[in-house]
Amino acid sequence: MDDLKLMVERCDEAIVQTPDQADLHRDRALVLTLLGDQARACNDVDVALSLLNRSSQPVDPMLLHELQVRQTTCKQSRTMAGSD
């Protein structure tokens, strides 16, 4: 558990330095999911997708697909919880 918290801190540091990299938000979302912080993880997924949608660079199709799957899972979780 401490290792996961340390990983979140490292992700936080990387995102502060380069906040426009969608893959960093994806990575932090994964770690937050493992920690059970679904709300923050879903927020990172939304941020990452937003960054990809605004990007003028070619988008990695696997990254986009992974984030879309995660976003669907987030929506299902919110619906099941009655908050969406």
N, C-alpha and C positions, 0 to 999 in steps of 0.2 A: 504494500500500500504506500509506503514511504517513497519507493522508487517511482510509482506512478505520479505522486504529488511532485516529485522532483522533475519528472518529465513535463508536467504541466508548466512548471516554472521556466524550464528551458524553452518551451514553446512560446510562453508569454514574452520572454526576452527576444526571441527571434522575430515575433510578430511586431514588437515595438520597433525593431530595427527595419523591418521590411513588411509593413502592414498590407501591402497589395499583392502578396503571394498567396494565392488560394490554397496551395498544397500545405502551407503551414497551418492554416485554419482547419483544413481536413485532418491533419495529424493531431492537432489539439482536440478536435472533436472526438476522435477515436479514443484518446486517453481519457477524456472526460466521461465518455460512455462507459469505459471500464471502471471508472471511479463511481459510476452511478449518477452522475450529474447530467441527466438527459436534457434538461432545459438549456444549460450552457452549451452542451454539445450541439443541439439543434440550432442554436443561435450561430455557432461557428459554421455550420453547414450552410445556413442562409447567407452569411457573409461571404463565404467562399464562392457560392453560386453567383452572387451579385458581382463579385470581382471578375469572374469568368465572363459574365454577360457584358460587362463594360470593357473587357480587354480588346485591344486592337491586335494583339498577338494571336497566333494560332493556338487553339485550345486542345490540350491532350484529351482525346476522346474517352480514355479510360478514367481519367480524373473526373470528367464531366458525368460519366455514367455512374461512377461510385457515389458522387455527391447527390445525384438525382435519386438513387436508390435510398440513400440515407435520409433525404428530404421526405420521401414517401413514408419511410418508417416513422419519422418524426410526426408527420401529419396523422398517421394511424394511431400513434400513441396519444396525441392530443385529443383525437376524436374519441378514443376509448375512455379517456379521462373526463370527457365532457367539456373540454376547454377549447374546442375548435368547431 
